[in-house]
Amino acid sequence: MTGASSRNRGNSFEVAVANFLQAHGWEAITSRNANGGRQHGPDLITDLPVTVEAKNQKRIDLAGWVDQAVEDAGGELASVWVKRRGRGDVGESYVVMRASDFVEVMRGLVPSDEVPF
């Protein structure tokens, strides 16, 4: 696959993730759309409590993708949305993040007086 077709596949997945999030009540736009066609920082700009990096690639590189997401997040919590091969529904994608970021997201969902520790 050429570099251009690979980028197009990635760009279309970013748009699909943004549309999925919007359909579920979140604000989301690709950073390309927000920055006049230039990619900068996380792939999507959202009002989620985590940044979003979107990946639609044949070869899986979770460690590399998470490292990239964390770097692009600039100190914010980071997530990577990975397109599930053979599934067109974004809701079937995987979301990957560091365990420390996951714990922080969960901490934000549960009132501190209800945390058992």
Biopython code that builds the backbone (N, CA, C, O; Angstrom):
import numpy as np
from Bio.PDB.StructureBuilder import StructureBuilder

atoms = [
    (1, "MET", "N", (0.851, -1.176, 0.000)),
    (1, "MET", "CA", (0.000, 0.000, 0.000)),
    (1, "MET", "C", (0.893, 1.234, 0.000)),
    (1, "MET", "O", (1.876, 1.307, 0.737)),
    (2, "THR", "N", (0.540, 2.188, -0.826)),
    (2, "THR", "CA", (1.342, 3.397, -0.927)),
    (2, "THR", "C", (1.149, 4.278, 0.296)),
    (2, "THR", "O", (0.194, 4.111, 1.056)),
    (3, "GLY", "N", (2.063, 5.211, 0.474)),
    (3, "GLY", "CA", (1.949, 6.132, 1.597)),
    (3, "GLY", "C", (0.677, 6.953, 1.551)),
    (3, "GLY", "O", (0.051, 7.203, 2.581)),
    (4, "ALA", "N", (0.288, 7.380, 0.329)),
    (4, "ALA", "CA", (-0.924, 8.199, 0.193)),
    (4, "ALA", "C", (-2.169, 7.397, 0.540)),
    (4, "ALA", "O", (-3.049, 7.906, 1.235)),
    (5, "SER", "N", (-2.265, 6.160, 0.076)),
    (5, "SER", "CA", (-3.464, 5.377, 0.375)),
    (5, "SER", "C", (-3.515, 4.995, 1.849)),
    (5, "SER", "O", (-4.596, 4.893, 2.429)),
    (6, "SER", "N", (-2.356, 4.785, 2.451)),
    (6, "SER", "CA", (-2.302, 4.510, 3.892)),
    (6, "SER", "C", (-2.783, 5.724, 4.687)),
    (6, "SER", "O", (-3.540, 5.588, 5.647)),
    (7, "ARG", "N", (-2.332, 6.920, 4.273)),
    (7, "ARG", "CA", (-2.779, 8.152, 4.935)),
    (7, "ARG", "C", (-4.277, 8.347, 4.760)),
    (7, "ARG", "O", (-4.971, 8.745, 5.696)),
    (8, "ASN", "N", (-4.777, 8.065, 3.554)),
    (8, "ASN", "CA", (-6.215, 8.207, 3.317)),
    (8, "ASN", "C", (-7.021, 7.266, 4.204)),
    (8, "ASN", "O", (-8.064, 7.646, 4.735)),
    (9, "ARG", "N", (-6.535, 6.039, 4.361)),
    (9, "ARG", "CA", (-7.216, 5.076, 5.234)),
    (9, "ARG", "C", (-7.208, 5.592, 6.670)),
    (9, "ARG", "O", (-8.218, 5.514, 7.369)),
    (10, "GLY", "N", (-6.068, 6.118, 7.105)),
    (10, "GLY", "CA", (-5.979, 6.679, 8.452)),
    (10, "GLY", "C", (-6.868, 7.890, 8.636)),
    (10, "GLY", "O", (-7.547, 8.019, 9.654)),
    (11, "ASN", "N", (-6.867, 8.780, 7.652)),
    (11, "ASN", "CA", (-7.708, 9.982, 7.726)),
    (11, "ASN", "C", (-9.180, 9.618, 7.787)),
    (11, "ASN", "O", (-9.935, 10.218, 8.551)),
    (12, "SER", "N", (-9.596, 8.640, 6.990)),
    (12, "SER", "CA", (-11.017, 8.272, 6.988)),
    (12, "SER", "C", (-11.414, 7.639, 8.321)),
    (12, "SER", "O", (-12.552, 7.800, 8.762)),
    (13, "PHE", "N", (-10.485, 6.915, 8.975)),
    (13, "PHE", "CA", (-10.801, 6.352, 10.292)),
    (13, "PHE", "C", (-10.910, 7.471, 11.328)),
    (13, "PHE", "O", (-11.773, 7.416, 12.204)),
    (14, "GLU", "N", (-10.050, 8.477, 11.240)),
    (14, "GLU", "CA", (-10.141, 9.622, 12.150)),
    (14, "GLU", "C", (-11.514, 10.290, 12.034)),
    (14, "GLU", "O", (-12.139, 10.613, 13.044)),
    (15, "VAL", "N", (-11.976, 10.494, 10.804)),
    (15, "VAL", "CA", (-13.290, 11.107, 10.580)),
    (15, "VAL", "C", (-14.383, 10.199, 11.136)),
    (15, "VAL", "O", (-15.338, 10.679, 11.747)),
    (16, "ALA", "N", (-14.248, 8.885, 10.927)),
    (16, "ALA", "CA", (-15.253, 7.941, 11.431)),
    (16, "ALA", "C", (-15.303, 7.966, 12.962)),
    (16, "ALA", "O", (-16.386, 7.896, 13.544)),
    (17, "VAL", "N", (-14.152, 8.063, 13.614)),
    (17, "VAL", "CA", (-14.123, 8.139, 15.084)),
    (17, "VAL", "C", (-14.767, 9.449, 15.538)),
    (17, "VAL", "O", (-15.551, 9.452, 16.487)),
    (18, "ALA", "N", (-14.448, 10.555, 14.876)),
    (18, "ALA", "CA", (-15.060, 11.842, 15.227)),
    (18, "ALA", "C", (-16.582, 11.769, 15.078)),
    (18, "ALA", "O", (-17.313, 12.236, 15.952)),
    (19, "ASN", "N", (-17.056, 11.189, 13.981)),
    (19, "ASN", "CA", (-18.500, 11.050, 13.761)),
    (19, "ASN", "C", (-19.140, 10.163, 14.827)),
    (19, "ASN", "O", (-20.233, 10.462, 15.307)),
    (20, "PHE", "N", (-18.471, 9.082, 15.197)),
    (20, "PHE", "CA", (-18.963, 8.171, 16.237)),
    (20, "PHE", "C", (-19.112, 8.913, 17.564)),
    (20, "PHE", "O", (-20.140, 8.806, 18.233)),
    (21, "LEU", "N", (-18.080, 9.660, 17.935)),
    (21, "LEU", "CA", (-18.127, 10.412, 19.195)),
    (21, "LEU", "C", (-19.242, 11.453, 19.164)),
    (21, "LEU", "O", (-19.969, 11.614, 20.145)),
    (22, "GLN", "N", (-19.379, 12.155, 18.049)),
    (22, "GLN", "CA", (-20.448, 13.156, 17.916)),
    (22, "GLN", "C", (-21.824, 12.504, 18.047)),
    (22, "GLN", "O", (-22.722, 13.052, 18.686)),
    (23, "ALA", "N", (-21.977, 11.337, 17.441)),
    (23, "ALA", "CA", (-23.257, 10.621, 17.512)),
    (23, "ALA", "C", (-23.588, 10.198, 18.936)),
    (23, "ALA", "O", (-24.749, 9.947, 19.261)),
    (24, "HIS", "N", (-22.562, 10.120, 19.788)),
    (24, "HIS", "CA", (-22.764, 9.730, 21.183)),
    (24, "HIS", "C", (-22.674, 10.915, 22.137)),
    (24, "HIS", "O", (-22.497, 10.738, 23.342)),
    (25, "GLY", "N", (-22.799, 12.139, 21.587)),
    (25, "GLY", "CA", (-22.927, 13.318, 22.433)),
    (25, "GLY", "C", (-21.647, 14.054, 22.781)),
    (25, "GLY", "O", (-21.687, 15.007, 23.560)),
    (26, "TRP", "N", (-20.516, 13.647, 22.231)),
    (26, "TRP", "CA", (-19.252, 14.322, 22.524)),
    (26, "TRP", "C", (-18.925, 15.294, 21.397)),
    (26, "TRP", "O", (-19.340, 15.095, 20.256)),
    (27, "GLU", "N", (-18.190, 16.331, 21.721)),
    (27, "GLU", "CA", (-17.659, 17.213, 20.688)),
    (27, "GLU", "C", (-16.384, 16.571, 20.166)),
    (27, "GLU", "O", (-15.536, 16.146, 20.950)),
    (28, "ALA", "N", (-16.240, 16.498, 18.844)),
    (28, "ALA", "CA", (-15.049, 15.889, 18.260)),
    (28, "ALA", "C", (-14.842, 16.392, 16.844)),
    (28, "ALA", "O", (-15.785, 16.513, 16.062)),
    (29, "ILE", "N", (-13.583, 16.683, 16.532)),
    (29, "ILE", "CA", (-13.193, 17.103, 15.194)),
    (29, "ILE", "C", (-11.767, 16.602, 14.980)),
    (29, "ILE", "O", (-10.980, 16.527, 15.924)),
    (30, "THR", "N", (-11.442, 16.264, 13.749)),
    (30, "THR", "CA", (-10.066, 15.848, 13.498)),
    (30, "THR", "C", (-9.162, 17.066, 13.635)),
    (30, "THR", "O", (-9.568, 18.189, 13.335)),
    (31, "SER", "N", (-7.954, 16.840, 14.084)),
    (31, "SER", "CA", (-7.044, 17.979, 14.234)),
    (31, "SER", "C", (-6.695, 18.552, 12.869)),
    (31, "SER", "O", (-6.376, 19.736, 12.768)),
    (32, "ARG", "N", (-6.747, 17.741, 11.813)),
    (32, "ARG", "CA", (-6.531, 18.267, 10.457)),
    (32, "ARG", "C", (-7.591, 19.312, 10.115)),
    (32, "ARG", "O", (-7.273, 20.380, 9.594)),
    (33, "ASN", "N", (-8.850, 18.998, 10.412)),
    (33, "ASN", "CA", (-9.923, 19.958, 10.134)),
    (33, "ASN", "C", (-9.784, 21.195, 11.007)),
    (33, "ASN", "O", (-10.035, 22.310, 10.548)),
    (34, "ALA", "N", (-9.394, 21.012, 12.238)),
    (34, "ALA", "CA", (-9.269, 22.143, 13.155)),
    (34, "ALA", "C", (-8.065, 23.030, 12.815)),
    (34, "ALA", "O", (-8.062, 24.222, 13.122)),
    (35, "ASN", "N", (-7.044, 22.444, 12.182)),
    (35, "ASN", "CA", (-5.805, 23.174, 11.904)),
    (35, "ASN", "C", (-5.599, 23.450, 10.415)),
    (35, "ASN", "O", (-4.462, 23.563, 9.957)),
    (36, "GLY", "N", (-6.679, 23.558, 9.667)),
    (36, "GLY", "CA", (-6.562, 23.909, 8.252)),
    (36, "GLY", "C", (-5.832, 22.880, 7.412)),
    (36, "GLY", "O", (-5.091, 23.242, 6.498)),
    (37, "GLY", "N", (-6.030, 21.609, 7.705)),
    (37, "GLY", "CA", (-5.420, 20.548, 6.904)),
    (37, "GLY", "C", (-4.092, 20.039, 7.424)),
    (37, "GLY", "O", (-3.543, 19.086, 6.872)),
    (38, "ARG", "N", (-3.565, 20.646, 8.464)),
    (38, "ARG", "CA", (-2.270, 20.220, 9.013)),
    (38, "ARG", "C", (-2.482, 19.405, 10.274)),
    (38, "ARG", "O", (-3.249, 19.786, 11.159)),
    (39, "GLN", "N", (-1.792, 18.279, 10.342)),
    (39, "GLN", "CA", (-1.855, 17.406, 11.522)),
    (39, "GLN", "C", (-0.943, 17.963, 12.597)),
    (39, "GLN", "O", (0.236, 18.220, 12.354)),
    (40, "HIS", "N", (-1.497, 18.148, 13.791)),
    (40, "HIS", "CA", (-0.689, 18.625, 14.915)),
    (40, "HIS", "C", (-1.281, 18.070, 16.203)),
    (40, "HIS", "O", (-2.481, 18.208, 16.438)),
    (41, "GLY", "N", (-0.463, 17.449, 17.035)),
    (41, "GLY", "CA", (-0.936, 16.906, 18.303)),
    (41, "GLY", "C", (-1.771, 15.661, 18.105)),
    (41, "GLY", "O", (-1.592, 14.942, 17.122)),
    (42, "PRO", "N", (-2.686, 15.396, 19.033)),
    (42, "PRO", "CA", (-3.543, 14.211, 18.918)),
    (42, "PRO", "C", (-4.361, 14.259, 17.618)),
    (42, "PRO", "O", (-4.589, 15.334, 17.065)),
    (43, "ASP", "N", (-4.793, 13.105, 17.143)),
    (43, "ASP", "CA", (-5.548, 13.030, 15.889)),
    (43, "ASP", "C", (-6.898, 13.725, 15.977)),
    (43, "ASP", "O", (-7.373, 14.290, 14.992)),
    (44, "LEU", "N", (-7.521, 13.686, 17.156)),
    (44, "LEU", "CA", (-8.827, 14.320, 17.321)),
    (44, "LEU", "C", (-8.782, 15.338, 18.442)),
    (44, "LEU", "O", (-8.041, 15.182, 19.413)),
    (45, "ILE", "N", (-9.573, 16.369, 18.300)),
    (45, "ILE", "CA", (-9.774, 17.355, 19.354)),
    (45, "ILE", "C", (-11.188, 17.112, 19.866)),
    (45, "ILE", "O", (-12.155, 17.212, 19.110)),
    (46, "THR", "N", (-11.302, 16.795, 21.148)),
    (46, "THR", "CA", (-12.589, 16.410, 21.717)),
    (46, "THR", "C", (-12.778, 17.053, 23.083)),
    (46, "THR", "O", (-11.887, 17.722, 23.607)),
    (47, "ASP", "N", (-13.968, 16.831, 23.649)),
    (47, "ASP", "CA", (-14.189, 17.235, 25.031)),
    (47, "ASP", "C", (-14.153, 16.016, 25.963)),
    (47, "ASP", "O", (-14.654, 16.074, 27.085)),
    (48, "LEU", "N", (-13.563, 14.927, 25.497)),
    (48, "LEU", "CA", (-13.360, 13.747, 26.344)),
    (48, "LEU", "C", (-12.305, 14.046, 27.408)),
    (48, "LEU", "O", (-11.528, 14.989, 27.251)),
    (49, "PRO", "N", (-12.262, 13.264, 28.484)),
    (49, "PRO", "CA", (-11.220, 13.475, 29.491)),
    (49, "PRO", "C", (-9.872, 12.877, 29.082)),
    (49, "PRO", "O", (-8.927, 12.891, 29.871)),
    (50, "VAL", "N", (-9.774, 12.355, 27.859)),
    (50, "VAL", "CA", (-8.520, 11.806, 27.325)),
    (50, "VAL", "C", (-8.340, 12.303, 25.895)),
    (50, "VAL", "O", (-9.314, 12.615, 25.209)),
    (51, "THR", "N", (-7.085, 12.375, 25.452)),
    (51, "THR", "CA", (-6.827, 12.686, 24.053)),
    (51, "THR", "C", (-7.053, 11.422, 23.226)),
    (51, "THR", "O", (-7.046, 10.313, 23.760)),
    (52, "VAL", "N", (-7.253, 11.599, 21.922)),
    (52, "VAL", "CA", (-7.555, 10.465, 21.048)),
    (52, "VAL", "C", (-6.577, 10.421, 19.880)),
    (52, "VAL", "O", (-6.471, 11.366, 19.098)),
    (53, "GLU", "N", (-5.874, 9.314, 19.784)),
    (53, "GLU", "CA", (-5.037, 8.975, 18.635)),
    (53, "GLU", "C", (-5.776, 7.853, 17.917)),
    (53, "GLU", "O", (-6.176, 6.885, 18.564)),
    (54, "ALA", "N", (-5.973, 7.946, 16.610)),
    (54, "ALA", "CA", (-6.723, 6.934, 15.855)),
    (54, "ALA", "C", (-5.773, 6.173, 14.933)),
    (54, "ALA", "O", (-4.969, 6.781, 14.226)),
    (55, "LYS", "N", (-5.866, 4.844, 14.940)),
    (55, "LYS", "CA", (-4.983, 4.010, 14.124)),
    (55, "LYS", "C", (-5.784, 2.999, 13.317)),
    (55, "LYS", "O", (-6.610, 2.263, 13.857)),
    (56, "ASN", "N", (-5.523, 2.978, 12.005)),
    (56, "ASN", "CA", (-6.114, 2.002, 11.099)),
    (56, "ASN", "C", (-4.968, 1.429, 10.284)),
    (56, "ASN", "O", (-4.741, 1.820, 9.139)),
    (57, "GLN", "N", (-4.249, 0.495, 10.895)),
    (57, "GLN", "CA", (-3.078, -0.085, 10.250)),
    (57, "GLN", "C", (-3.123, -1.602, 10.327)),
    (57, "GLN", "O", (-3.703, -2.184, 11.244)),
    (58, "LYS", "N", (-2.497, -2.221, 9.342)),
    (58, "LYS", "CA", (-2.474, -3.675, 9.284)),
    (58, "LYS", "C", (-1.632, -4.264, 10.411)),
    (58, "LYS", "O", (-2.030, -5.230, 11.062)),
    (59, "ARG", "N", (-0.472, -3.671, 10.628)),
    (59, "ARG", "CA", (0.449, -4.167, 11.653)),
    (59, "ARG", "C", (0.175, -3.473, 12.981)),
    (59, "ARG", "O", (0.120, -2.245, 13.042)),
    (60, "ILE", "N", (0.003, -4.252, 14.041)),
    (60, "ILE", "CA", (-0.295, -3.723, 15.375)),
    (60, "ILE", "C", (1.006, -3.336, 16.086)),
    (60, "ILE", "O", (1.953, -4.121, 16.127)),
    (61, "ASP", "N", (1.045, -2.137, 16.636)),
    (61, "ASP", "CA", (2.190, -1.657, 17.403)),
    (61, "ASP", "C", (1.671, -0.882, 18.619)),
    (61, "ASP", "O", (1.832, 0.336, 18.705)),
    (62, "LEU", "N", (1.053, -1.598, 19.547)),
    (62, "LEU", "CA", (0.431, -0.935, 20.699)),
    (62, "LEU", "C", (1.411, -0.070, 21.471)),
    (62, "LEU", "O", (1.097, 1.073, 21.804)),
    (63, "ALA", "N", (2.597, -0.599, 21.760)),
    (63, "ALA", "CA", (3.559, 0.173, 22.549)),
    (63, "ALA", "C", (3.949, 1.463, 21.835)),
    (63, "ALA", "O", (3.988, 2.529, 22.450)),
    (64, "GLY", "N", (4.234, 1.370, 20.558)),
    (64, "GLY", "CA", (4.613, 2.556, 19.790)),
    (64, "GLY", "C", (3.477, 3.554, 19.694)),
    (64, "GLY", "O", (3.689, 4.761, 19.811)),
    (65, "TRP", "N", (2.273, 3.051, 19.481)),
    (65, "TRP", "CA", (1.116, 3.943, 19.357)),
    (65, "TRP", "C", (0.791, 4.637, 20.676)),
    (65, "TRP", "O", (0.472, 5.826, 20.694)),
    (66, "VAL", "N", (0.873, 3.894, 21.780)),
    (66, "VAL", "CA", (0.612, 4.504, 23.091)),
    (66, "VAL", "C", (1.686, 5.541, 23.394)),
    (66, "VAL", "O", (1.380, 6.625, 23.889)),
    (67, "ASP", "N", (2.946, 5.213, 23.101)),
    (67, "ASP", "CA", (4.014, 6.201, 23.305)),
    (67, "ASP", "C", (3.746, 7.471, 22.506)),
    (67, "ASP", "O", (3.912, 8.577, 23.019)),
    (68, "GLN", "N", (3.328, 7.312, 21.242)),
    (68, "GLN", "CA", (3.011, 8.473, 20.411)),
    (68, "GLN", "C", (1.846, 9.261, 20.999)),
    (68, "GLN", "O", (1.891, 10.490, 21.054)),
    (69, "ALA", "N", (0.802, 8.559, 21.441)),
    (69, "ALA", "CA", (-0.377, 9.225, 22.007)),
    (69, "ALA", "C", (-0.003, 10.006, 23.256)),
    (69, "ALA", "O", (-0.455, 11.136, 23.440)),
    (70, "VAL", "N", (0.821, 9.412, 24.115)),
    (70, "VAL", "CA", (1.243, 10.080, 25.346)),
    (70, "VAL", "C", (2.069, 11.320, 25.008)),
    (70, "VAL", "O", (1.887, 12.373, 25.618)),
    (71, "GLU", "N", (2.967, 11.197, 24.048)),
    (71, "GLU", "CA", (3.785, 12.342, 23.648)),
    (71, "GLU", "C", (2.906, 13.452, 23.061)),
    (71, "GLU", "O", (3.057, 14.620, 23.419)),
    (72, "ASP", "N", (1.987, 13.084, 22.159)),
    (72, "ASP", "CA", (1.111, 14.075, 21.540)),
    (72, "ASP", "C", (0.142, 14.699, 22.544)),
    (72, "ASP", "O", (-0.334, 15.815, 22.336)),
    (73, "ALA", "N", (-0.150, 13.982, 23.631)),
    (73, "ALA", "CA", (-1.114, 14.461, 24.632)),
    (73, "ALA", "C", (-0.566, 15.621, 25.451)),
    (73, "ALA", "O", (-1.339, 16.370, 26.051)),
    (74, "GLY", "N", (0.732, 15.781, 25.487)),
    (74, "GLY", "CA", (1.312, 16.918, 26.192)),
    (74, "GLY", "C", (0.939, 16.999, 27.663)),
    (74, "GLY", "O", (0.639, 18.081, 28.167)),
    (75, "GLY", "N", (0.953, 15.875, 28.354)),
    (75, "GLY", "CA", (0.645, 15.864, 29.781)),
    (75, "GLY", "C", (-0.797, 15.504, 30.106)),
    (75, "GLY", "O", (-1.117, 15.258, 31.269)),
    (76, "GLU", "N", (-1.671, 15.468, 29.114)),
    (76, "GLU", "CA", (-3.054, 15.041, 29.325)),
    (76, "GLU", "C", (-3.115, 13.518, 29.301)),
    (76, "GLU", "O", (-2.143, 12.863, 28.925)),
    (77, "LEU", "N", (-4.239, 12.959, 29.697)),
    (77, "LEU", "CA", (-4.435, 11.516, 29.604)),
    (77, "LEU", "C", (-4.594, 11.158, 28.130)),
    (77, "LEU", "O", (-5.157, 11.932, 27.355)),
    (78, "ALA", "N", (-4.096, 9.980, 27.743)),
    (78, "ALA", "CA", (-4.064, 9.616, 26.325)),
    (78, "ALA", "C", (-4.747, 8.281, 26.063)),
    (78, "ALA", "O", (-4.701, 7.370, 26.889)),
    (79, "SER", "N", (-5.387, 8.181, 24.884)),
    (79, "SER", "CA", (-5.961, 6.913, 24.438)),
    (79, "SER", "C", (-5.653, 6.712, 22.960)),
    (79, "SER", "O", (-5.431, 7.669, 22.217)),
    (80, "VAL", "N", (-5.644, 5.447, 22.552)),
    (80, "VAL", "CA", (-5.453, 5.083, 21.155)),
    (80, "VAL", "C", (-6.663, 4.273, 20.722)),
    (80, "VAL", "O", (-6.983, 3.257, 21.339)),
    (81, "TRP", "N", (-7.332, 4.708, 19.675)),
    (81, "TRP", "CA", (-8.453, 3.973, 19.096)),
    (81, "TRP", "C", (-7.907, 3.178, 17.925)),
    (81, "TRP", "O", (-7.356, 3.750, 16.984)),
    (82, "VAL", "N", (-8.056, 1.867, 17.977)),
    (82, "VAL", "CA", (-7.496, 0.969, 16.972)),
    (82, "VAL", "C", (-8.640, 0.318, 16.208)),
    (82, "VAL", "O", (-9.491, -0.349, 16.796)),
    (83, "LYS", "N", (-8.653, 0.515, 14.892)),
    (83, "LYS", "CA", (-9.701, -0.087, 14.068)),
    (83, "LYS", "C", (-9.557, -1.605, 14.101)),
    (83, "LYS", "O", (-8.472, -2.150, 13.900)),
    (84, "ARG", "N", (-10.656, -2.258, 14.356)),
    (84, "ARG", "CA", (-10.667, -3.717, 14.365)),
    (84, "ARG", "C", (-10.769, -4.205, 12.919)),
    (84, "ARG", "O", (-11.698, -3.834, 12.201)),
    (85, "ARG", "N", (-9.835, -5.018, 12.502)),
    (85, "ARG", "CA", (-9.791, -5.523, 11.126)),
    (85, "ARG", "C", (-11.086, -6.252, 10.786)),
    (85, "ARG", "O", (-11.590, -7.054, 11.572)),
    (86, "GLY", "N", (-11.608, -5.962, 9.611)),
    (86, "GLY", "CA", (-12.799, -6.636, 9.136)),
    (86, "GLY", "C", (-14.105, -6.127, 9.720)),
    (86, "GLY", "O", (-15.166, -6.686, 9.442)),
    (87, "ARG", "N", (-14.044, -5.090, 10.511)),
    (87, "ARG", "CA", (-15.250, -4.508, 11.119)),
    (87, "ARG", "C", (-15.360, -3.055, 10.706)),
    (87, "ARG", "O", (-14.438, -2.268, 10.923)),
    (88, "GLY", "N", (-16.479, -2.702, 10.117)),
    (88, "GLY", "CA", (-16.681, -1.323, 9.683)),
    (88, "GLY", "C", (-17.229, -0.416, 10.764)),
    (88, "GLY", "O", (-17.123, 0.806, 10.656)),
    (89, "ASP", "N", (-17.814, -0.989, 11.806)),
    (89, "ASP", "CA", (-18.437, -0.221, 12.885)),
    (89, "ASP", "C", (-17.364, 0.276, 13.849)),
    (89, "ASP", "O", (-16.656, -0.526, 14.459)),
    (90, "VAL", "N", (-17.240, 1.599, 13.990)),
    (90, "VAL", "CA", (-16.248, 2.170, 14.909)),
    (90, "VAL", "C", (-16.477, 1.677, 16.335)),
    (90, "VAL", "O", (-15.527, 1.556, 17.109)),
    (91, "GLY", "N", (-17.719, 1.394, 16.682)),
    (91, "GLY", "CA", (-18.023, 0.871, 18.015)),
    (91, "GLY", "C", (-17.384, -0.480, 18.296)),
    (91, "GLY", "O", (-17.336, -0.909, 19.448)),
    (92, "GLU", "N", (-16.898, -1.149, 17.274)),
    (92, "GLU", "CA", (-16.202, -2.431, 17.425)),
    (92, "GLU", "C", (-14.687, -2.244, 17.549)),
    (92, "GLU", "O", (-13.952, -3.220, 17.694)),
    (93, "SER", "N", (-14.222, -0.998, 17.494)),
    (93, "SER", "CA", (-12.788, -0.713, 17.606)),
    (93, "SER", "C", (-12.311, -0.977, 19.026)),
    (93, "SER", "O", (-13.110, -1.123, 19.951)),
    (94, "TYR", "N", (-11.014, -1.034, 19.176)),
    (94, "TYR", "CA", (-10.403, -1.190, 20.495)),
    (94, "TYR", "C", (-9.924, 0.178, 20.985)),
    (94, "TYR", "O", (-9.491, 1.010, 20.187)),
    (95, "VAL", "N", (-10.002, 0.403, 22.277)),
    (95, "VAL", "CA", (-9.425, 1.601, 22.876)),
    (95, "VAL", "C", (-8.349, 1.132, 23.833)),
    (95, "VAL", "O", (-8.602, 0.325, 24.727)),
    (96, "VAL", "N", (-7.134, 1.650, 23.636)),
    (96, "VAL", "CA", (-5.968, 1.231, 24.408)),
    (96, "VAL", "C", (-5.404, 2.450, 25.123)),
    (96, "VAL", "O", (-5.324, 3.539, 24.555)),
    (97, "MET", "N", (-5.016, 2.250, 26.373)),
    (97, "MET", "CA", (-4.386, 3.327, 27.126)),
    (97, "MET", "C", (-3.514, 2.724, 28.229)),
    (97, "MET", "O", (-3.639, 1.546, 28.564)),
    (98, "ARG", "N", (-2.635, 3.551, 28.781)),
    (98, "ARG", "CA", (-1.830, 3.099, 29.912)),
    (98, "ARG", "C", (-2.751, 2.863, 31.109)),
    (98, "ARG", "O", (-3.755, 3.554, 31.280)),
    (99, "ALA", "N", (-2.397, 1.884, 31.927)),
    (99, "ALA", "CA", (-3.199, 1.579, 33.114)),
    (99, "ALA", "C", (-3.299, 2.799, 34.023)),
    (99, "ALA", "O", (-4.347, 3.031, 34.626)),
    (100, "SER", "N", (-2.232, 3.576, 34.131)),
    (100, "SER", "CA", (-2.265, 4.768, 34.990)),
    (100, "SER", "C", (-3.271, 5.792, 34.469)),
    (100, "SER", "O", (-3.940, 6.456, 35.262)),
    (101, "ASP", "N", (-3.387, 5.929, 33.160)),
    (101, "ASP", "CA", (-4.389, 6.835, 32.594)),
    (101, "ASP", "C", (-5.794, 6.287, 32.819)),
    (101, "ASP", "O", (-6.717, 7.045, 33.118)),
    (102, "PHE", "N", (-5.960, 4.975, 32.676)),
    (102, "PHE", "CA", (-7.263, 4.343, 32.908)),
    (102, "PHE", "C", (-7.740, 4.602, 34.333)),
    (102, "PHE", "O", (-8.904, 4.939, 34.551)),
    (103, "VAL", "N", (-6.841, 4.446, 35.301)),
    (103, "VAL", "CA", (-7.194, 4.664, 36.707)),
    (103, "VAL", "C", (-7.634, 6.110, 36.917)),
    (103, "VAL", "O", (-8.588, 6.363, 37.652)),
    (104, "GLU", "N", (-6.954, 7.057, 36.285)),
    (104, "GLU", "CA", (-7.341, 8.464, 36.421)),
    (104, "GLU", "C", (-8.716, 8.728, 35.817)),
    (104, "GLU", "O", (-9.504, 9.488, 36.378)),
    (105, "VAL", "N", (-9.009, 8.104, 34.674)),
    (105, "VAL", "CA", (-10.337, 8.260, 34.071)),
    (105, "VAL", "C", (-11.397, 7.706, 35.013)),
    (105, "VAL", "O", (-12.425, 8.345, 35.237)),
    (106, "MET", "N", (-11.156, 6.526, 35.562)),
    (106, "MET", "CA", (-12.123, 5.904, 36.473)),
    (106, "MET", "C", (-12.296, 6.741, 37.732)),
    (106, "MET", "O", (-13.402, 6.870, 38.255)),
    (107, "ARG", "N", (-11.197, 7.307, 38.213)),
    (107, "ARG", "CA", (-11.264, 8.161, 39.408)),
    (107, "ARG", "C", (-12.179, 9.352, 39.156)),
    (107, "ARG", "O", (-12.873, 9.805, 40.065)),
    (108, "GLY", "N", (-12.184, 9.859, 37.931)),
    (108, "GLY", "CA", (-13.050, 10.975, 37.579)),
    (108, "GLY", "C", (-14.515, 10.589, 37.474)),
    (108, "GLY", "O", (-15.388, 11.456, 37.515)),
    (109, "LEU", "N", (-14.798, 9.293, 37.339)),
    (109, "LEU", "CA", (-16.181, 8.835, 37.208)),
    (109, "LEU", "C", (-16.831, 8.483, 38.540)),
    (109, "LEU", "O", (-18.056, 8.498, 38.662)),
    (110, "VAL", "N", (-16.017, 8.170, 39.527)),
    (110, "VAL", "CA", (-16.529, 7.724, 40.823)),
    (110, "VAL", "C", (-16.245, 8.803, 41.862)),
    (110, "VAL", "O", (-15.088, 9.187, 42.034)),
    (111, "PRO", "N", (-17.250, 9.297, 42.550)),
    (111, "PRO", "CA", (-17.013, 10.306, 43.599)),
    (111, "PRO", "C", (-15.984, 9.798, 44.602)),
    (111, "PRO", "O", (-15.998, 8.621, 44.964)),
    (112, "SER", "N", (-15.095, 10.672, 45.051)),
    (112, "SER", "CA", (-13.986, 10.258, 45.919)),
    (112, "SER", "C", (-14.469, 9.628, 47.229)),
    (112, "SER", "O", (-13.776, 8.780, 47.793)),
    (113, "ASP", "N", (-15.635, 10.025, 47.716)),
    (113, "ASP", "CA", (-16.104, 9.425, 48.972)),
    (113, "ASP", "C", (-16.637, 8.002, 48.756)),
    (113, "ASP", "O", (-16.951, 7.313, 49.727)),
    (114, "GLU", "N", (-16.745, 7.553, 47.497)),
    (114, "GLU", "CA", (-17.218, 6.202, 47.223)),
    (114, "GLU", "C", (-16.076, 5.254, 46.837)),
    (114, "GLU", "O", (-16.295, 4.052, 46.688)),
    (115, "VAL", "N", (-14.873, 5.784, 46.677)),
    (115, "VAL", "CA", (-13.729, 4.928, 46.352)),
    (115, "VAL", "C", (-13.348, 4.140, 47.589)),
    (115, "VAL", "O", (-13.135, 4.734, 48.646)),
    (116, "PRO", "N", (-13.253, 2.811, 47.492)),
    (116, "PRO", "CA", (-13.057, 1.974, 48.677)),
    (116, "PRO", "C", (-11.664, 2.013, 49.285)),
    (116, "PRO", "O", (-11.405, 1.286, 50.244)),
    (117, "PHE", "N", (-10.771, 2.820, 48.774)),
    (117, "PHE", "CA", (-9.414, 2.863, 49.329)),
    (117, "PHE", "C", (-8.879, 4.263, 49.368)),
    (117, "PHE", "O", (-7.749, 4.480, 49.807)),
]
sb = StructureBuilder()
sb.init_structure("model")
sb.init_model(0)
sb.init_chain("A")
sb.init_seg("    ")
for serial, (resi, resn, name, xyz) in enumerate(atoms, 1):
    if name == "N":
        sb.init_residue(resn, " ", resi, " ")
    sb.init_atom(name, np.array(xyz, "f"), 0.0, 1.0, " ", f" {name:<3s}", serial, name[0])
structure = sb.get_structure()
